[in-house]
Amino acid sequence: MAKATKYYSLLVKRDGKWSIQFGDYDKEVVKDEEYDSYDTEVTKIIATSADQASIDAKVKSLNSGV
C-alpha cells in the first residue's frame, strides 16, 4: 500500500475566514511563500492529502470552528 503524500497549503485569514493562497508538496516552499508574502499573524499552514476535496474540507472545518 502506497503512503499518501502530504500536501501543504498556506491559508490567510481575512474578514474572519481562512482562504487558500498557495500550496506545494514541499513544506519549505510554502514557508518561504508565507515569509516572503504575508504577515504570519494571519497565516496558517495545513497538511492534507493532495486532493482538492481534502483541502477544502480542512478549510471548511477551520472556518466552522470544528
PDBQT receptor file of N, H, CA, C and O in Angstrom, charges set to zero:
ATOM      1  N   MET A   1       0.844  -1.183   0.000  1.00  0.00    +0.000 N 
ATOM      2  CA  MET A   1       0.000   0.000   0.000  1.00  0.00    +0.000 C 
ATOM      3  C   MET A   1       0.886   1.242   0.000  1.00  0.00    +0.000 C 
ATOM      4  O   MET A   1       1.782   1.359   0.837  1.00  0.00    +0.000 OA
ATOM      5  N   ALA A   2       0.653   2.156  -0.911  1.00  0.00    +0.000 N 
ATOM      6  H   ALA A   2      -0.074   2.061  -1.591  1.00  0.00    +0.000 HD
ATOM      7  CA  ALA A   2       1.469   3.356  -1.032  1.00  0.00    +0.000 C 
ATOM      8  C   ALA A   2       1.116   4.353   0.067  1.00  0.00    +0.000 C 
ATOM      9  O   ALA A   2      -0.045   4.522   0.439  1.00  0.00    +0.000 OA
ATOM     10  N   LYS A   3       2.151   5.000   0.567  1.00  0.00    +0.000 N 
ATOM     11  H   LYS A   3       3.095   4.863   0.265  1.00  0.00    +0.000 HD
ATOM     12  CA  LYS A   3       1.949   6.030   1.583  1.00  0.00    +0.000 C 
ATOM     13  C   LYS A   3       1.384   7.289   0.918  1.00  0.00    +0.000 C 
ATOM     14  O   LYS A   3       1.864   7.710  -0.134  1.00  0.00    +0.000 OA
ATOM     15  N   ALA A   4       0.382   7.872   1.526  1.00  0.00    +0.000 N 
ATOM     16  H   ALA A   4      -0.008   7.529   2.381  1.00  0.00    +0.000 HD
ATOM     17  CA  ALA A   4      -0.216   9.095   0.990  1.00  0.00    +0.000 C 
ATOM     18  C   ALA A   4       0.791  10.236   1.071  1.00  0.00    +0.000 C 
ATOM     19  O   ALA A   4       1.525  10.360   2.051  1.00  0.00    +0.000 OA
ATOM     20  N   THR A   5       0.820  11.052   0.053  1.00  0.00    +0.000 N 
ATOM     21  H   THR A   5       0.224  10.951  -0.744  1.00  0.00    +0.000 HD
ATOM     22  CA  THR A   5       1.718  12.198   0.009  1.00  0.00    +0.000 C 
ATOM     23  C   THR A   5       1.030  13.399   0.643  1.00  0.00    +0.000 C 
ATOM     24  O   THR A   5      -0.113  13.726   0.322  1.00  0.00    +0.000 OA
ATOM     25  N   LYS A   6       1.752  14.044   1.547  1.00  0.00    +0.000 N 
ATOM     26  H   LYS A   6       2.680  13.778   1.808  1.00  0.00    +0.000 HD
ATOM     27  CA  LYS A   6       1.196  15.237   2.179  1.00  0.00    +0.000 C 
ATOM     28  C   LYS A   6       1.298  16.419   1.222  1.00  0.00    +0.000 C 
ATOM     29  O   LYS A   6       2.260  16.553   0.465  1.00  0.00    +0.000 OA
ATOM     30  N   TYR A   7       0.290  17.263   1.279  1.00  0.00    +0.000 N 
ATOM     31  H   TYR A   7      -0.491  17.155   1.894  1.00  0.00    +0.000 HD
ATOM     32  CA  TYR A   7       0.267  18.497   0.506  1.00  0.00    +0.000 C 
ATOM     33  C   TYR A   7       0.083  19.629   1.503  1.00  0.00    +0.000 C 
ATOM     34  O   TYR A   7      -0.797  19.565   2.362  1.00  0.00    +0.000 OA
ATOM     35  N   TYR A   8       0.895  20.648   1.398  1.00  0.00    +0.000 N 
ATOM     36  H   TYR A   8       1.610  20.700   0.701  1.00  0.00    +0.000 HD
ATOM     37  CA  TYR A   8       0.875  21.766   2.330  1.00  0.00    +0.000 C 
ATOM     38  C   TYR A   8       0.207  22.967   1.678  1.00  0.00    +0.000 C 
ATOM     39  O   TYR A   8       0.544  23.350   0.557  1.00  0.00    +0.000 OA
ATOM     40  N   SER A   9      -0.739  23.550   2.391  1.00  0.00    +0.000 N 
ATOM     41  H   SER A   9      -1.012  23.239   3.301  1.00  0.00    +0.000 HD
ATOM     42  CA  SER A   9      -1.456  24.717   1.886  1.00  0.00    +0.000 C 
ATOM     43  C   SER A   9      -1.250  25.880   2.841  1.00  0.00    +0.000 C 
ATOM     44  O   SER A   9      -1.326  25.731   4.061  1.00  0.00    +0.000 OA
ATOM     45  N   LEU A  10      -0.987  27.039   2.256  1.00  0.00    +0.000 N 
ATOM     46  H   LEU A  10      -0.925  27.160   1.265  1.00  0.00    +0.000 HD
ATOM     47  CA  LEU A  10      -0.867  28.269   3.018  1.00  0.00    +0.000 C 
ATOM     48  C   LEU A  10      -2.233  28.942   3.028  1.00  0.00    +0.000 C 
ATOM     49  O   LEU A  10      -2.800  29.245   1.979  1.00  0.00    +0.000 OA
ATOM     50  N   LEU A  11      -2.747  29.168   4.224  1.00  0.00    +0.000 N 
ATOM     51  H   LEU A  11      -2.286  28.922   5.077  1.00  0.00    +0.000 HD
ATOM     52  CA  LEU A  11      -4.033  29.837   4.388  1.00  0.00    +0.000 C 
ATOM     53  C   LEU A  11      -3.810  31.230   4.947  1.00  0.00    +0.000 C 
ATOM     54  O   LEU A  11      -2.883  31.458   5.724  1.00  0.00    +0.000 OA
ATOM     55  N   VAL A  12      -4.664  32.155   4.548  1.00  0.00    +0.000 N 
ATOM     56  H   VAL A  12      -5.417  31.970   3.916  1.00  0.00    +0.000 HD
ATOM     57  CA  VAL A  12      -4.632  33.517   5.064  1.00  0.00    +0.000 C 
ATOM     58  C   VAL A  12      -6.021  33.836   5.605  1.00  0.00    +0.000 C 
ATOM     59  O   VAL A  12      -7.033  33.531   4.974  1.00  0.00    +0.000 OA
ATOM     60  N   LYS A  13      -6.053  34.450   6.780  1.00  0.00    +0.000 N 
ATOM     61  H   LYS A  13      -5.231  34.697   7.293  1.00  0.00    +0.000 HD
ATOM     62  CA  LYS A  13      -7.327  34.808   7.399  1.00  0.00    +0.000 C 
ATOM     63  C   LYS A  13      -7.659  36.261   7.090  1.00  0.00    +0.000 C 
ATOM     64  O   LYS A  13      -6.924  37.182   7.443  1.00  0.00    +0.000 OA
ATOM     65  N   ARG A  14      -8.801  36.434   6.412  1.00  0.00    +0.000 N 
ATOM     66  H   ARG A  14      -9.399  35.685   6.125  1.00  0.00    +0.000 HD
ATOM     67  CA  ARG A  14      -9.303  37.766   6.081  1.00  0.00    +0.000 C 
ATOM     68  C   ARG A  14     -10.784  37.810   6.428  1.00  0.00    +0.000 C 
ATOM     69  O   ARG A  14     -11.537  36.891   6.105  1.00  0.00    +0.000 OA
ATOM     70  N   ASP A  15     -11.186  38.871   7.079  1.00  0.00    +0.000 N 
ATOM     71  H   ASP A  15     -10.575  39.618   7.341  1.00  0.00    +0.000 HD
ATOM     72  CA  ASP A  15     -12.587  39.034   7.471  1.00  0.00    +0.000 C 
ATOM     73  C   ASP A  15     -13.102  37.827   8.249  1.00  0.00    +0.000 C 
ATOM     74  O   ASP A  15     -14.258  37.430   8.107  1.00  0.00    +0.000 OA
ATOM     75  N   GLY A  16     -12.228  37.249   9.075  1.00  0.00    +0.000 N 
ATOM     76  H   GLY A  16     -11.289  37.572   9.191  1.00  0.00    +0.000 HD
ATOM     77  CA  GLY A  16     -12.623  36.153   9.940  1.00  0.00    +0.000 C 
ATOM     78  C   GLY A  16     -12.699  34.787   9.279  1.00  0.00    +0.000 C 
ATOM     79  O   GLY A  16     -13.118  33.822   9.919  1.00  0.00    +0.000 OA
ATOM     80  N   LYS A  17     -12.305  34.679   8.015  1.00  0.00    +0.000 N 
ATOM     81  H   LYS A  17     -11.965  35.463   7.495  1.00  0.00    +0.000 HD
ATOM     82  CA  LYS A  17     -12.377  33.395   7.295  1.00  0.00    +0.000 C 
ATOM     83  C   LYS A  17     -11.021  33.043   6.706  1.00  0.00    +0.000 C 
ATOM     84  O   LYS A  17     -10.299  33.905   6.206  1.00  0.00    +0.000 OA
ATOM     85  N   TRP A  18     -10.688  31.749   6.774  1.00  0.00    +0.000 N 
ATOM     86  H   TRP A  18     -11.275  31.048   7.180  1.00  0.00    +0.000 HD
ATOM     87  CA  TRP A  18      -9.470  31.239   6.165  1.00  0.00    +0.000 C 
ATOM     88  C   TRP A  18      -9.706  30.976   4.686  1.00  0.00    +0.000 C 
ATOM     89  O   TRP A  18     -10.758  30.470   4.294  1.00  0.00    +0.000 OA
ATOM     90  N   SER A  19      -8.716  31.324   3.869  1.00  0.00    +0.000 N 
ATOM     91  H   SER A  19      -7.862  31.734   4.188  1.00  0.00    +0.000 HD
ATOM     92  CA  SER A  19      -8.787  31.015   2.443  1.00  0.00    +0.000 C 
ATOM     93  C   SER A  19      -7.412  30.533   1.968  1.00  0.00    +0.000 C 
ATOM     94  O   SER A  19      -6.380  30.918   2.518  1.00  0.00    +0.000 OA
ATOM     95  N   ILE A  20      -7.421  29.703   0.959  1.00  0.00    +0.000 N 
ATOM     96  H   ILE A  20      -8.260  29.390   0.512  1.00  0.00    +0.000 HD
ATOM     97  CA  ILE A  20      -6.193  29.123   0.410  1.00  0.00    +0.000 C 
ATOM     98  C   ILE A  20      -5.504  30.165  -0.469  1.00  0.00    +0.000 C 
ATOM     99  O   ILE A  20      -6.132  30.798  -1.318  1.00  0.00    +0.000 OA
ATOM    100  N   GLN A  21      -4.205  30.326  -0.246  1.00  0.00    +0.000 N 
ATOM    101  H   GLN A  21      -3.695  29.811   0.444  1.00  0.00    +0.000 HD
ATOM    102  CA  GLN A  21      -3.423  31.273  -1.033  1.00  0.00    +0.000 C 
ATOM    103  C   GLN A  21      -2.342  30.601  -1.870  1.00  0.00    +0.000 C 
ATOM    104  O   GLN A  21      -1.986  31.093  -2.940  1.00  0.00    +0.000 OA
ATOM    105  N   PHE A  22      -1.817  29.470  -1.381  1.00  0.00    +0.000 N 
ATOM    106  H   PHE A  22      -2.106  29.070  -0.511  1.00  0.00    +0.000 HD
ATOM    107  CA  PHE A  22      -0.681  28.839  -2.043  1.00  0.00    +0.000 C 
ATOM    108  C   PHE A  22      -0.561  27.416  -1.535  1.00  0.00    +0.000 C 
ATOM    109  O   PHE A  22      -0.954  27.125  -0.405  1.00  0.00    +0.000 OA
ATOM    110  N   GLY A  23      -0.024  26.528  -2.356  1.00  0.00    +0.000 N 
ATOM    111  H   GLY A  23       0.295  26.764  -3.274  1.00  0.00    +0.000 HD
ATOM    112  CA  GLY A  23       0.194  25.154  -1.923  1.00  0.00    +0.000 C 
ATOM    113  C   GLY A  23       1.340  24.495  -2.656  1.00  0.00    +0.000 C 
ATOM    114  O   GLY A  23       1.687  24.880  -3.772  1.00  0.00    +0.000 OA
ATOM    115  N   ASP A  24       1.935  23.481  -2.004  1.00  0.00    +0.000 N 
ATOM    116  H   ASP A  24       1.654  23.168  -1.096  1.00  0.00    +0.000 HD
ATOM    117  CA  ASP A  24       3.049  22.744  -2.595  1.00  0.00    +0.000 C 
ATOM    118  C   ASP A  24       3.250  21.455  -1.800  1.00  0.00    +0.000 C 
ATOM    119  O   ASP A  24       2.799  21.335  -0.661  1.00  0.00    +0.000 OA
ATOM    120  N   TYR A  25       3.932  20.498  -2.418  1.00  0.00    +0.000 N 
ATOM    121  H   TYR A  25       4.298  20.595  -3.344  1.00  0.00    +0.000 HD
ATOM    122  CA  TYR A  25       4.273  19.258  -1.723  1.00  0.00    +0.000 C 
ATOM    123  C   TYR A  25       5.447  19.444  -0.764  1.00  0.00    +0.000 C 
ATOM    124  O   TYR A  25       5.665  18.608   0.113  1.00  0.00    +0.000 OA
ATOM    125  N   ASP A  26       6.195  20.514  -0.918  1.00  0.00    +0.000 N 
ATOM    126  H   ASP A  26       6.019  21.193  -1.631  1.00  0.00    +0.000 HD
ATOM    127  CA  ASP A  26       7.364  20.798  -0.090  1.00  0.00    +0.000 C 
ATOM    128  C   ASP A  26       7.010  21.889   0.928  1.00  0.00    +0.000 C 
ATOM    129  O   ASP A  26       6.736  23.030   0.559  1.00  0.00    +0.000 OA
ATOM    130  N   LYS A  27       7.022  21.522   2.201  1.00  0.00    +0.000 N 
ATOM    131  H   LYS A  27       7.245  20.594   2.501  1.00  0.00    +0.000 HD
ATOM    132  CA  LYS A  27       6.622  22.472   3.245  1.00  0.00    +0.000 C 
ATOM    133  C   LYS A  27       7.539  23.691   3.278  1.00  0.00    +0.000 C 
ATOM    134  O   LYS A  27       7.081  24.796   3.569  1.00  0.00    +0.000 OA
ATOM    135  N   GLU A  28       8.823  23.509   2.984  1.00  0.00    +0.000 N 
ATOM    136  H   GLU A  28       9.195  22.611   2.748  1.00  0.00    +0.000 HD
ATOM    137  CA  GLU A  28       9.752  24.632   2.998  1.00  0.00    +0.000 C 
ATOM    138  C   GLU A  28       9.403  25.669   1.927  1.00  0.00    +0.000 C 
ATOM    139  O   GLU A  28       9.567  26.868   2.152  1.00  0.00    +0.000 OA
ATOM    140  N   VAL A  29       8.928  25.220   0.775  1.00  0.00    +0.000 N 
ATOM    141  H   VAL A  29       8.795  24.246   0.592  1.00  0.00    +0.000 HD
ATOM    142  CA  VAL A  29       8.494  26.134  -0.284  1.00  0.00    +0.000 C 
ATOM    143  C   VAL A  29       7.305  26.957   0.205  1.00  0.00    +0.000 C 
ATOM    144  O   VAL A  29       7.232  28.161  -0.045  1.00  0.00    +0.000 OA
ATOM    145  N   VAL A  30       6.382  26.310   0.898  1.00  0.00    +0.000 N 
ATOM    146  H   VAL A  30       6.441  25.333   1.101  1.00  0.00    +0.000 HD
ATOM    147  CA  VAL A  30       5.203  27.012   1.428  1.00  0.00    +0.000 C 
ATOM    148  C   VAL A  30       5.625  28.001   2.517  1.00  0.00    +0.000 C 
ATOM    149  O   VAL A  30       5.105  29.115   2.575  1.00  0.00    +0.000 OA
ATOM    150  N   LYS A  31       6.563  27.602   3.375  1.00  0.00    +0.000 N 
ATOM    151  H   LYS A  31       6.986  26.697   3.327  1.00  0.00    +0.000 HD
ATOM    152  CA  LYS A  31       7.065  28.509   4.408  1.00  0.00    +0.000 C 
ATOM    153  C   LYS A  31       7.743  29.731   3.787  1.00  0.00    +0.000 C 
ATOM    154  O   LYS A  31       7.582  30.849   4.275  1.00  0.00    +0.000 OA
ATOM    155  N   ASP A  32       8.501  29.514   2.710  1.00  0.00    +0.000 N 
ATOM    156  H   ASP A  32       8.632  28.605   2.314  1.00  0.00    +0.000 HD
ATOM    157  CA  ASP A  32       9.151  30.628   2.027  1.00  0.00    +0.000 C 
ATOM    158  C   ASP A  32       8.119  31.603   1.465  1.00  0.00    +0.000 C 
ATOM    159  O   ASP A  32       8.284  32.817   1.578  1.00  0.00    +0.000 OA
ATOM    160  N   GLU A  33       7.060  31.076   0.863  1.00  0.00    +0.000 N 
ATOM    161  H   GLU A  33       6.925  30.089   0.772  1.00  0.00    +0.000 HD
ATOM    162  CA  GLU A  33       5.990  31.924   0.324  1.00  0.00    +0.000 C 
ATOM    163  C   GLU A  33       5.327  32.711   1.454  1.00  0.00    +0.000 C 
ATOM    164  O   GLU A  33       5.044  33.900   1.308  1.00  0.00    +0.000 OA
ATOM    165  N   GLU A  34       5.085  32.047   2.566  1.00  0.00    +0.000 N 
ATOM    166  H   GLU A  34       5.315  31.081   2.685  1.00  0.00    +0.000 HD
ATOM    167  CA  GLU A  34       4.476  32.708   3.725  1.00  0.00    +0.000 C 
ATOM    168  C   GLU A  34       5.372  33.852   4.207  1.00  0.00    +0.000 C 
ATOM    169  O   GLU A  34       4.896  34.962   4.447  1.00  0.00    +0.000 OA
ATOM    170  N   TYR A  35       6.647  33.577   4.343  1.00  0.00    +0.000 N 
ATOM    171  H   TYR A  35       7.033  32.676   4.148  1.00  0.00    +0.000 HD
ATOM    172  CA  TYR A  35       7.595  34.574   4.840  1.00  0.00    +0.000 C 
ATOM    173  C   TYR A  35       7.731  35.755   3.880  1.00  0.00    +0.000 C 
ATOM    174  O   TYR A  35       7.778  36.910   4.304  1.00  0.00    +0.000 OA
ATOM    175  N   ASP A  36       7.791  35.451   2.586  1.00  0.00    +0.000 N 
ATOM    176  H   ASP A  36       7.752  34.513   2.242  1.00  0.00    +0.000 HD
ATOM    177  CA  ASP A  36       8.015  36.479   1.570  1.00  0.00    +0.000 C 
ATOM    178  C   ASP A  36       6.790  37.350   1.297  1.00  0.00    +0.000 C 
ATOM    179  O   ASP A  36       6.931  38.503   0.890  1.00  0.00    +0.000 OA
ATOM    180  N   SER A  37       5.600  36.816   1.517  1.00  0.00    +0.000 N 
ATOM    181  H   SER A  37       5.485  35.880   1.848  1.00  0.00    +0.000 HD
ATOM    182  CA  SER A  37       4.410  37.497   1.002  1.00  0.00    +0.000 C 
ATOM    183  C   SER A  37       3.358  37.897   2.024  1.00  0.00    +0.000 C 
ATOM    184  O   SER A  37       2.469  38.683   1.699  1.00  0.00    +0.000 OA
ATOM    185  N   TYR A  38       3.428  37.380   3.254  1.00  0.00    +0.000 N 
ATOM    186  H   TYR A  38       4.151  36.742   3.518  1.00  0.00    +0.000 HD
ATOM    187  CA  TYR A  38       2.312  37.588   4.171  1.00  0.00    +0.000 C 
ATOM    188  C   TYR A  38       2.778  37.907   5.585  1.00  0.00    +0.000 C 
ATOM    189  O   TYR A  38       3.894  37.570   5.979  1.00  0.00    +0.000 OA
ATOM    190  N   ASP A  39       1.905  38.560   6.338  1.00  0.00    +0.000 N 
ATOM    191  H   ASP A  39       0.998  38.834   6.018  1.00  0.00    +0.000 HD
ATOM    192  CA  ASP A  39       2.092  38.770   7.763  1.00  0.00    +0.000 C 
ATOM    193  C   ASP A  39       1.741  37.449   8.449  1.00  0.00    +0.000 C 
ATOM    194  O   ASP A  39       0.593  37.008   8.388  1.00  0.00    +0.000 OA
ATOM    195  N   THR A  40       2.706  36.822   9.094  1.00  0.00    +0.000 N 
ATOM    196  H   THR A  40       3.639  37.179   9.144  1.00  0.00    +0.000 HD
ATOM    197  CA  THR A  40       2.474  35.485   9.645  1.00  0.00    +0.000 C 
ATOM    198  C   THR A  40       1.462  35.452  10.786  1.00  0.00    +0.000 C 
ATOM    199  O   THR A  40       1.072  34.371  11.226  1.00  0.00    +0.000 OA
ATOM    200  N   GLU A  41       1.032  36.609  11.272  1.00  0.00    +0.000 N 
ATOM    201  H   GLU A  41       1.349  37.488  10.914  1.00  0.00    +0.000 HD
ATOM    202  CA  GLU A  41      -0.006  36.620  12.305  1.00  0.00    +0.000 C 
ATOM    203  C   GLU A  41      -1.374  36.255  11.747  1.00  0.00    +0.000 C 
ATOM    204  O   GLU A  41      -2.287  35.930  12.505  1.00  0.00    +0.000 OA
ATOM    205  N   VAL A  42      -1.522  36.307  10.430  1.00  0.00    +0.000 N 
ATOM    206  H   VAL A  42      -0.781  36.572   9.814  1.00  0.00    +0.000 HD
ATOM    207  CA  VAL A  42      -2.811  35.980   9.814  1.00  0.00    +0.000 C 
ATOM    208  C   VAL A  42      -2.689  34.796   8.855  1.00  0.00    +0.000 C 
ATOM    209  O   VAL A  42      -3.499  34.646   7.941  1.00  0.00    +0.000 OA
ATOM    210  N   THR A  43      -1.677  33.959   9.067  1.00  0.00    +0.000 N 
ATOM    211  H   THR A  43      -1.019  34.080   9.810  1.00  0.00    +0.000 HD
ATOM    212  CA  THR A  43      -1.476  32.800   8.193  1.00  0.00    +0.000 C 
ATOM    213  C   THR A  43      -1.453  31.511   8.992  1.00  0.00    +0.000 C 
ATOM    214  O   THR A  43      -1.266  31.497  10.209  1.00  0.00    +0.000 OA
ATOM    215  N   LYS A  44      -1.653  30.428   8.252  1.00  0.00    +0.000 N 
ATOM    216  H   LYS A  44      -1.805  30.439   7.263  1.00  0.00    +0.000 HD
ATOM    217  CA  LYS A  44      -1.602  29.091   8.836  1.00  0.00    +0.000 C 
ATOM    218  C   LYS A  44      -1.202  28.149   7.707  1.00  0.00    +0.000 C 
ATOM    219  O   LYS A  44      -1.658  28.304   6.573  1.00  0.00    +0.000 OA
ATOM    220  N   ILE A  45      -0.355  27.176   8.015  1.00  0.00    +0.000 N 
ATOM    221  H   ILE A  45       0.015  27.050   8.935  1.00  0.00    +0.000 HD
ATOM    222  CA  ILE A  45      -0.006  26.139   7.051  1.00  0.00    +0.000 C 
ATOM    223  C   ILE A  45      -0.660  24.848   7.514  1.00  0.00    +0.000 C 
ATOM    224  O   ILE A  45      -0.503  24.428   8.661  1.00  0.00    +0.000 OA
ATOM    225  N   ILE A  46      -1.399  24.225   6.599  1.00  0.00    +0.000 N 
ATOM    226  H   ILE A  46      -1.527  24.566   5.668  1.00  0.00    +0.000 HD
ATOM    227  CA  ILE A  46      -2.058  22.963   6.917  1.00  0.00    +0.000 C 
ATOM    228  C   ILE A  46      -1.488  21.856   6.037  1.00  0.00    +0.000 C 
ATOM    229  O   ILE A  46      -0.994  22.114   4.940  1.00  0.00    +0.000 OA
ATOM    230  N   ALA A  47      -1.562  20.629   6.526  1.00  0.00    +0.000 N 
ATOM    231  H   ALA A  47      -1.963  20.420   7.418  1.00  0.00    +0.000 HD
ATOM    232  CA  ALA A  47      -1.136  19.459   5.761  1.00  0.00    +0.000 C 
ATOM    233  C   ALA A  47      -2.347  18.564   5.544  1.00  0.00    +0.000 C 
ATOM    234  O   ALA A  47      -3.071  18.235   6.483  1.00  0.00    +0.000 OA
ATOM    235  N   THR A  48      -2.551  18.183   4.308  1.00  0.00    +0.000 N 
ATOM    236  H   THR A  48      -1.963  18.451   3.545  1.00  0.00    +0.000 HD
ATOM    237  CA  THR A  48      -3.662  17.302   3.944  1.00  0.00    +0.000 C 
ATOM    238  C   THR A  48      -3.166  16.358   2.863  1.00  0.00    +0.000 C 
ATOM    239  O   THR A  48      -2.006  16.432   2.456  1.00  0.00    +0.000 OA
ATOM    240  N   SER A  49      -4.036  15.470   2.393  1.00  0.00    +0.000 N 
ATOM    241  H   SER A  49      -4.978  15.410   2.723  1.00  0.00    +0.000 HD
ATOM    242  CA  SER A  49      -3.707  14.738   1.178  1.00  0.00    +0.000 C 
ATOM    243  C   SER A  49      -3.856  15.725   0.021  1.00  0.00    +0.000 C 
ATOM    244  O   SER A  49      -4.412  16.810   0.189  1.00  0.00    +0.000 OA
ATOM    245  N   ALA A  50      -3.362  15.347  -1.135  1.00  0.00    +0.000 N 
ATOM    246  H   ALA A  50      -2.910  14.466  -1.272  1.00  0.00    +0.000 HD
ATOM    247  CA  ALA A  50      -3.229  16.300  -2.236  1.00  0.00    +0.000 C 
ATOM    248  C   ALA A  50      -4.531  16.611  -2.977  1.00  0.00    +0.000 C 
ATOM    249  O   ALA A  50      -4.564  17.541  -3.782  1.00  0.00    +0.000 OA
ATOM    250  N   ASP A  51      -5.592  15.863  -2.727  1.00  0.00    +0.000 N 
ATOM    251  H   ASP A  51      -5.565  15.107  -2.073  1.00  0.00    +0.000 HD
ATOM    252  CA  ASP A  51      -6.814  16.108  -3.498  1.00  0.00    +0.000 C 
ATOM    253  C   ASP A  51      -7.543  17.347  -2.984  1.00  0.00    +0.000 C 
ATOM    254  O   ASP A  51      -7.543  17.633  -1.786  1.00  0.00    +0.000 OA
ATOM    255  N   GLN A  52      -8.154  18.066  -3.898  1.00  0.00    +0.000 N 
ATOM    256  H   GLN A  52      -8.154  17.834  -4.871  1.00  0.00    +0.000 HD
ATOM    257  CA  GLN A  52      -8.813  19.334  -3.576  1.00  0.00    +0.000 C 
ATOM    258  C   GLN A  52      -9.922  19.164  -2.548  1.00  0.00    +0.000 C 
ATOM    259  O   GLN A  52     -10.140  20.049  -1.721  1.00  0.00    +0.000 OA
ATOM    260  N   ALA A  53     -10.623  18.041  -2.591  1.00  0.00    +0.000 N 
ATOM    261  H   ALA A  53     -10.445  17.322  -3.263  1.00  0.00    +0.000 HD
ATOM    262  CA  ALA A  53     -11.711  17.805  -1.637  1.00  0.00    +0.000 C 
ATOM    263  C   ALA A  53     -11.190  17.772  -0.199  1.00  0.00    +0.000 C 
ATOM    264  O   ALA A  53     -11.840  18.294   0.706  1.00  0.00    +0.000 OA
ATOM    265  N   SER A  54     -10.029  17.165   0.016  1.00  0.00    +0.000 N 
ATOM    266  H   SER A  54      -9.501  16.740  -0.719  1.00  0.00    +0.000 HD
ATOM    267  CA  SER A  54      -9.439  17.111   1.364  1.00  0.00    +0.000 C 
ATOM    268  C   SER A  54      -9.030  18.491   1.848  1.00  0.00    +0.000 C 
ATOM    269  O   SER A  54      -9.240  18.842   3.009  1.00  0.00    +0.000 OA
ATOM    270  N   ILE A  55      -8.443  19.269   0.950  1.00  0.00    +0.000 N 
ATOM    271  H   ILE A  55      -8.273  18.983   0.007  1.00  0.00    +0.000 HD
ATOM    272  CA  ILE A  55      -8.028  20.629   1.293  1.00  0.00    +0.000 C 
ATOM    273  C   ILE A  55      -9.255  21.474   1.630  1.00  0.00    +0.000 C 
ATOM    274  O   ILE A  55      -9.282  22.166   2.648  1.00  0.00    +0.000 OA
ATOM    275  N   ASP A  56     -10.258  21.413   0.776  1.00  0.00    +0.000 N 
ATOM    276  H   ASP A  56     -10.237  20.851  -0.051  1.00  0.00    +0.000 HD
ATOM    277  CA  ASP A  56     -11.489  22.188   1.004  1.00  0.00    +0.000 C 
ATOM    278  C   ASP A  56     -12.167  21.795   2.304  1.00  0.00    +0.000 C 
ATOM    279  O   ASP A  56     -12.673  22.656   3.024  1.00  0.00    +0.000 OA
ATOM    280  N   ALA A  57     -12.184  20.496   2.615  1.00  0.00    +0.000 N 
ATOM    281  H   ALA A  57     -11.774  19.797   2.030  1.00  0.00    +0.000 HD
ATOM    282  CA  ALA A  57     -12.823  20.019   3.851  1.00  0.00    +0.000 C 
ATOM    283  C   ALA A  57     -12.104  20.563   5.077  1.00  0.00    +0.000 C 
ATOM    284  O   ALA A  57     -12.748  20.951   6.052  1.00  0.00    +0.000 OA
ATOM    285  N   LYS A  58     -10.767  20.597   5.036  1.00  0.00    +0.000 N 
ATOM    286  H   LYS A  58     -10.244  20.282   4.244  1.00  0.00    +0.000 HD
ATOM    287  CA  LYS A  58      -9.998  21.115   6.170  1.00  0.00    +0.000 C 
ATOM    288  C   LYS A  58     -10.255  22.605   6.352  1.00  0.00    +0.000 C 
ATOM    289  O   LYS A  58     -10.432  23.064   7.481  1.00  0.00    +0.000 OA
ATOM    290  N   VAL A  59     -10.279  23.362   5.270  1.00  0.00    +0.000 N 
ATOM    291  H   VAL A  59     -10.135  22.990   4.353  1.00  0.00    +0.000 HD
ATOM    292  CA  VAL A  59     -10.541  24.800   5.351  1.00  0.00    +0.000 C 
ATOM    293  C   VAL A  59     -11.950  25.048   5.883  1.00  0.00    +0.000 C 
ATOM    294  O   VAL A  59     -12.157  25.921   6.726  1.00  0.00    +0.000 OA
ATOM    295  N   LYS A  60     -12.913  24.280   5.388  1.00  0.00    +0.000 N 
ATOM    296  H   LYS A  60     -12.744  23.571   4.703  1.00  0.00    +0.000 HD
ATOM    297  CA  LYS A  60     -14.289  24.407   5.874  1.00  0.00    +0.000 C 
ATOM    298  C   LYS A  60     -14.372  24.125   7.371  1.00  0.00    +0.000 C 
ATOM    299  O   LYS A  60     -15.067  24.825   8.107  1.00  0.00    +0.000 OA
ATOM    300  N   SER A  61     -13.657  23.094   7.812  1.00  0.00    +0.000 N 
ATOM    301  H   SER A  61     -13.092  22.525   7.215  1.00  0.00    +0.000 HD
ATOM    302  CA  SER A  61     -13.627  22.744   9.224  1.00  0.00    +0.000 C 
ATOM    303  C   SER A  61     -13.052  23.894  10.065  1.00  0.00    +0.000 C 
ATOM    304  O   SER A  61     -13.598  24.234  11.114  1.00  0.00    +0.000 OA
ATOM    305  N   LEU A  62     -11.964  24.479   9.604  1.00  0.00    +0.000 N 
ATOM    306  H   LEU A  62     -11.520  24.203   8.752  1.00  0.00    +0.000 HD
ATOM    307  CA  LEU A  62     -11.369  25.597  10.330  1.00  0.00    +0.000 C 
ATOM    308  C   LEU A  62     -12.320  26.787  10.384  1.00  0.00    +0.000 C 
ATOM    309  O   LEU A  62     -12.421  27.453  11.415  1.00  0.00    +0.000 OA
ATOM    310  N   ASN A  63     -13.006  27.053   9.303  1.00  0.00    +0.000 N 
ATOM    311  H   ASN A  63     -12.925  26.512   8.466  1.00  0.00    +0.000 HD
ATOM    312  CA  ASN A  63     -13.920  28.195   9.255  1.00  0.00    +0.000 C 
ATOM    313  C   ASN A  63     -15.184  27.986  10.072  1.00  0.00    +0.000 C 
ATOM    314  O   ASN A  63     -15.823  28.950  10.495  1.00  0.00    +0.000 OA
ATOM    315  N   SER A  64     -15.544  26.732  10.292  1.00  0.00    +0.000 N 
ATOM    316  H   SER A  64     -15.025  25.949   9.949  1.00  0.00    +0.000 HD
ATOM    317  CA  SER A  64     -16.747  26.465  11.087  1.00  0.00    +0.000 C 
ATOM    318  C   SER A  64     -16.414  26.289  12.572  1.00  0.00    +0.000 C 
ATOM    319  O   SER A  64     -17.308  26.134  13.405  1.00  0.00    +0.000 OA
ATOM    320  N   GLY A  65     -15.118  26.314  12.889  1.00  0.00    +0.000 N 
ATOM    321  H   GLY A  65     -14.393  26.439  12.212  1.00  0.00    +0.000 HD
ATOM    322  CA  GLY A  65     -14.708  26.186  14.286  1.00  0.00    +0.000 C 
ATOM    323  C   GLY A  65     -14.652  24.767  14.799  1.00  0.00    +0.000 C 
ATOM    324  O   GLY A  65     -14.555  24.543  16.006  1.00  0.00    +0.000 OA
ATOM    325  N   VAL A  66     -14.711  23.804  13.893  1.00  0.00    +0.000 N 
ATOM    326  H   VAL A  66     -14.790  23.986  12.913  1.00  0.00    +0.000 HD
ATOM    327  CA  VAL A  66     -14.695  22.383  14.290  1.00  0.00    +0.000 C 
ATOM    328  C   VAL A  66     -13.269  21.930  14.467  1.00  0.00    +0.000 C 
ATOM    329  O   VAL A  66     -13.026  20.770  14.799  1.00  0.00    +0.000 OA
TER     330      VAL A  66
